[in-house]
């Protein structure tokens, strides 16, 4: 029986001792403060609890071999949270204040940043607090912004395994105009179909392909990979514009890959995986190889040789090397704290 230790605890289940908190009222953001992590008071009529006015981000700080700590693409994540706030008509956080909240939490919790391949996972969250259960058609004029931090260890501590993915050919992950927003409701909407497919087909995730067009899974972007080529869905409002996805594509182009971003179908995907690779990209695992696609009715399609392909491994290793400081940061993605 495996004992429970911090190193094998579920991703995100351990938090640091401190969090940063700021509130919005009377048309402005107040000064933020550091508090002990613990329960927060929220009015039972708070807008977020009734009308889903909530969004969040997730990114990491890495400890390098020299002991220094660096946050990966914080500015891009902050801008995405601000865009999510605009989409949900929430008070927009001030970028400079949010950056200070993040870096303060990282600095004060510096001792909790694990050595590589671990990291400190950062979770800014924004939610509407206006107490009005009759405000379904009214945006919240009050809000709370919190930055949490969670030490996380090797995502593949038990060994990387190729994923089994169910291909959902009809349902959408979420409302088409909100796919680009990182809001909790989108993840809740994908949970039911994911658990249903998991029970029926023992899969890890569901790949949503409404009207037969490949989109994304419930929690990650989807890429098709071959030597020198990458194919992924072109950016639109229906799915999340992943920062890891963007990082991989920019880096891959410099490595000589031809990157295609466009709409493609299930039929094209199935043709590709005959001798190609498929992978999911996201903050937690960076890039995870897909070994099997499961069709409706249970028919299984092997992706390439059925394992984690060499191109997937090469791309993941190249990005992780930048994050962990063993390869030069040519893009200015890392901020030292």
Buried (B, 14 or more C-beta within 10 A) or exposed (E): EEEEEEEEBEEBEBBBEBBBBBBBBEEEBEEBEBEEBEEEEEEEBBBBBBBBBBBBBBBBBBBBEEEBBBBBBBEBBBBBBBBBBEBBEBBBBBEEBBBBBBBBBBEBBBEBBBEBBBBBBBBBBBBBBBBBEEBEEEBBBBBBBBBBBBBBBEBEEEEBEBBBBBBBBEEBBBEBEBBBBBBBBBBEBBEEBBEEBBEEBEBBBBBBBBEBBBBBBBBBBBBBBBEEBBBBBEBEEBBBBBBBBBBBBBBBEEEEBEBEEEEBEBEBBBEBBEEBBBBBBBBBBBBBBBBBBBBEEEEEBEBBEEBBBBBBBBBBEBBBEBBBBEBEBEEEBBBEB
